[in-house]
Amino acid sequence: MYQWDVIVVGGGPAGLHTAERLAEAGFAVLVLDNRLSIGAGKVCTGIIGVEAFRRWDLPQATVVTEIQTIRFVGPNDTRFVYRHPSVLAYAVRRDRLDEALARRATDRGAIVRSGHRVQTLHVGPAGVILEGYRLPDRAPFREQARLLVLATGVNFRFHRRLGLGRPLDFLRAAQAHVPVRQSLDCTTCYIGRSVASGAFAWAVPVYPDTVRAGLMAEAPIKPLFRRFLERYGPTWNLDPSRSVPVDYKPIAQGWRGPITAGRVVAVGEAAGQVKTTTGGGIYYGMVGAEVAAEVIAECLRRDAWSRADLVPYERRVWQILGPEIQAGYALRKMFARLNDRQVERLLRFIQRDGILDLVQARAHFDWHLNLLKSVLQFPWVRHLLGLPGS
Ligand SMILES: Cc1cc2nc3c(=O)[nH]c(=O)nc-3n(C[C@H](O)[C@H](O)[C@H](O)COP(=O)(O)OP(=O)(O)OC[C@H]3O[C@@H](n4cnc5c(N)ncnc54)[C@H](O)[C@@H]3O)c2cc1C
């Protein structure tokens, strides 16, 4: 008899939420995360839509700012300000969010161990054996469970050997906490091929003296981010006397292949559950966790472990997230083909033709398909994107 029903590798929102749900259902759950403390040093802007806060009653104590107004800035400085009728999203402190999710999991009975790096996995007919070492002393550990949940974020080192799929591709991303003399008035989003080819950059005023600035792109990220800070830093009153350390991390985009294997389930970014429009992965990862926990609980009760037993998770989660992930990916790829002149035209057009009214009526922070479908009805949008029927 194994000590654990489930071991979750990875203590981010997806892994911790899965652990909470399974522990609540009465199963013995262990979470192993390699960071010295849960949530420490995560490269993430921490923007989460209001729906996630309501759906999971996320703690307001993690919030550093509300987002209701967003300024869009084009490559040649065309700009407009969009104000949503109500708060759209919050920016949180990621360390505090992950700590809070870990507390919830432990309150339900899960054991969460930080500083535990998993090095090898053996999946056999009788269960799963994990080996690794503790940080910082590198003392080895070995644990066994009936089922493994891989919630390793953007680390895919175990996937191929376990027979799991991979993201279609990756965006490169950078983020910095930029010290400023006086912060921005609202969250600002910068678009254009010369600024952030294939995606966008952002600046979120998180504290009176700090802007959380980030950029994701299909091109080499370091020179793009340096140029971004040089060009826009002065507009945020960047304090030139203080240095700006930058963190880099890829973001998974799309998915090809299974997210389950016998006795193994992947959730969160480790299963491609990331918005392909904005790169946000917290909400979709928690949605994935919820579906995974339901199916895993059923398998644990029936003691049934084959891929066929776990595959309902794949089907259900793909029904919910798949259309958004696929359409967002295709649209972002089309957007990536626009040159700066076309992006400027797009920004100018958006302010005409009632598009902003449509956005106000249909915009949702996490579900974009409805709005995308409506916007694609406009002949000039189709023309700009090179779609038939323009
Ligand atoms: C610059 C940037 C900005 C972003 N901004 C946002 C945003 O504003 N909003 C949003 O929703 N998303 C954002 N994201 C994406 C978001 O951070 C991720 O999608 C999200 O963290 C994924 O959650 P997860 O639980 O799947 O994985 P993670 O949160 O990445 O957690 C995985 C954990 O597994 C651990 N781990 C990995 N391998 C092992 C191992 N072998 N042994 C033990 N532990 C292991 C990792 O250390 C990590 O703690 C951003 C990403 C980047 C790069």
The ligand as an SDF file (V2000), in Angstrom:
LIG
                    3D

 53 58  0  0  0  0  0  0  0  0999 V2000
    6.6820   37.3980  -18.1790 C   0  0  0  0  0  0  0  0  0  0  0  0
    5.4620   36.5720  -17.8580 C   0  0  0  0  0  0  0  0  0  0  0  0
    4.3060   37.2170  -17.4200 C   0  0  0  0  0  0  0  0  0  0  0  0
    3.1560   36.4660  -17.1580 C   0  0  0  0  0  0  0  0  0  0  0  0
    2.0430   37.1230  -16.7080 N   0  0  0  0  0  0  0  0  0  0  0  0
    0.9160   36.4330  -16.4530 C   0  0  0  0  0  0  0  0  0  0  0  0
   -0.2390   37.0880  -15.9820 C   0  0  0  0  0  0  0  0  0  0  0  0
   -0.2570   38.3040  -15.7940 O   0  0  0  0  0  0  0  0  0  0  0  0
   -1.3600   36.3480  -15.7350 N   0  0  0  0  0  0  0  0  0  0  0  0
   -1.3870   34.9910  -15.9390 C   0  0  0  0  0  0  0  0  0  0  0  0
   -2.4380   34.3580  -15.7390 O   0  0  0  0  0  0  0  0  0  0  0  0
   -0.2900   34.3470  -16.3750 N   0  0  0  0  0  0  0  0  0  0  0  0
    0.8610   35.0180  -16.6320 C   0  0  0  0  0  0  0  0  0  0  0  0
    1.9700   34.3450  -17.0500 N   0  0  0  0  0  0  0  0  0  0  0  0
    1.9030   32.8810  -17.2200 C   0  0  0  0  0  0  0  0  0  0  0  0
    1.8430   32.2150  -15.8590 C   0  0  0  0  0  0  0  0  0  0  0  0
    2.9100   32.6640  -15.0500 O   0  0  0  0  0  0  0  0  0  0  0  0
    1.9150   30.7020  -16.0060 C   0  0  0  0  0  0  0  0  0  0  0  0
    1.0730   30.2820  -17.0520 O   0  0  0  0  0  0  0  0  0  0  0  0
    1.4610   30.0250  -14.7020 C   0  0  0  0  0  0  0  0  0  0  0  0
    2.3500   30.3000  -13.6700 O   0  0  0  0  0  0  0  0  0  0  0  0
    1.3620   28.5270  -14.9110 C   0  0  0  0  0  0  0  0  0  0  0  0
    0.9440   27.9530  -13.7050 O   0  0  0  0  0  0  0  0  0  0  0  0
    1.2930   26.4260  -13.3990 P   0  0  0  0  0  0  0  0  0  0  0  0
    0.7230   26.1280  -12.0740 O   0  0  0  0  0  0  0  0  0  0  0  0
    0.9150   25.5980  -14.5670 O   0  0  0  0  0  0  0  0  0  0  0  0
    2.8930   26.3940  -13.3540 O   0  0  0  0  0  0  0  0  0  0  0  0
    3.9870   27.2920  -12.4660 P   0  0  0  0  0  0  0  0  0  0  0  0
    3.2530   28.3790  -11.7860 O   0  0  0  0  0  0  0  0  0  0  0  0
    5.0370   27.5720  -13.4020 O   0  0  0  0  0  0  0  0  0  0  0  0
    4.3910   26.2310  -11.3820 O   0  0  0  0  0  0  0  0  0  0  0  0
    5.1610   25.1060  -11.7280 C   0  0  0  0  0  0  0  0  0  0  0  0
    6.0390   24.7840  -10.5380 C   0  0  0  0  0  0  0  0  0  0  0  0
    6.6790   23.5360  -10.7660 O   0  0  0  0  0  0  0  0  0  0  0  0
    7.9930   23.6140  -10.2680 C   0  0  0  0  0  0  0  0  0  0  0  0
    8.7810   22.5410  -10.8870 N   0  0  0  0  0  0  0  0  0  0  0  0
    9.1170   22.4070  -12.2020 C   0  0  0  0  0  0  0  0  0  0  0  0
    9.8580   21.2990  -12.3750 N   0  0  0  0  0  0  0  0  0  0  0  0
    9.9740   20.6990  -11.1420 C   0  0  0  0  0  0  0  0  0  0  0  0
   10.6250   19.5190  -10.6670 C   0  0  0  0  0  0  0  0  0  0  0  0
   11.3250   18.7140  -11.4910 N   0  0  0  0  0  0  0  0  0  0  0  0
   10.5560   19.2210   -9.3510 N   0  0  0  0  0  0  0  0  0  0  0  0
    9.8520   20.0040   -8.4990 C   0  0  0  0  0  0  0  0  0  0  0  0
    9.2230   21.1360   -8.8980 N   0  0  0  0  0  0  0  0  0  0  0  0
    9.2700   21.4790  -10.2060 C   0  0  0  0  0  0  0  0  0  0  0  0
    8.4200   25.0240  -10.6700 C   0  0  0  0  0  0  0  0  0  0  0  0
    9.5010   25.5170   -9.9360 O   0  0  0  0  0  0  0  0  0  0  0  0
    7.1490   25.8070  -10.3570 C   0  0  0  0  0  0  0  0  0  0  0  0
    7.1340   26.2920   -9.0330 O   0  0  0  0  0  0  0  0  0  0  0  0
    3.1560   35.0540  -17.3270 C   0  0  0  0  0  0  0  0  0  0  0  0
    4.3130   34.4060  -17.7560 C   0  0  0  0  0  0  0  0  0  0  0  0
    5.4690   35.1530  -18.0120 C   0  0  0  0  0  0  0  0  0  0  0  0
    6.7100   34.4410  -18.4660 C   0  0  0  0  0  0  0  0  0  0  0  0
  1  2  1  0
  2  3  1  0
  2 52  2  0
  3  4  2  0
  4  5  1  0
  4 50  1  0
  5  6  2  0
  6  7  1  0
  6 13  1  0
  7  8  2  0
  7  9  1  0
  9 10  1  0
 10 11  2  0
 10 12  1  0
 12 13  2  0
 13 14  1  0
 14 15  1  0
 14 50  1  0
 15 16  1  0
 16 17  1  0
 16 18  1  0
 18 19  1  0
 18 20  1  0
 20 21  1  0
 20 22  1  0
 22 23  1  0
 23 24  1  0
 24 25  2  0
 24 26  1  0
 24 27  1  0
 27 28  1  0
 28 29  2  0
 28 30  1  0
 28 31  1  0
 31 32  1  0
 32 33  1  0
 33 34  1  0
 33 48  1  0
 34 35  1  0
 35 36  1  0
 35 46  1  0
 36 37  1  0
 36 45  1  0
 37 38  2  0
 38 39  1  0
 39 40  1  0
 39 45  2  0
 40 41  1  0
 40 42  2  0
 42 43  1  0
 43 44  2  0
 44 45  1  0
 46 47  1  0
 46 48  1  0
 48 49  1  0
 50 51  2  0
 51 52  1  0
 52 53  1  0
M  END
$$$$
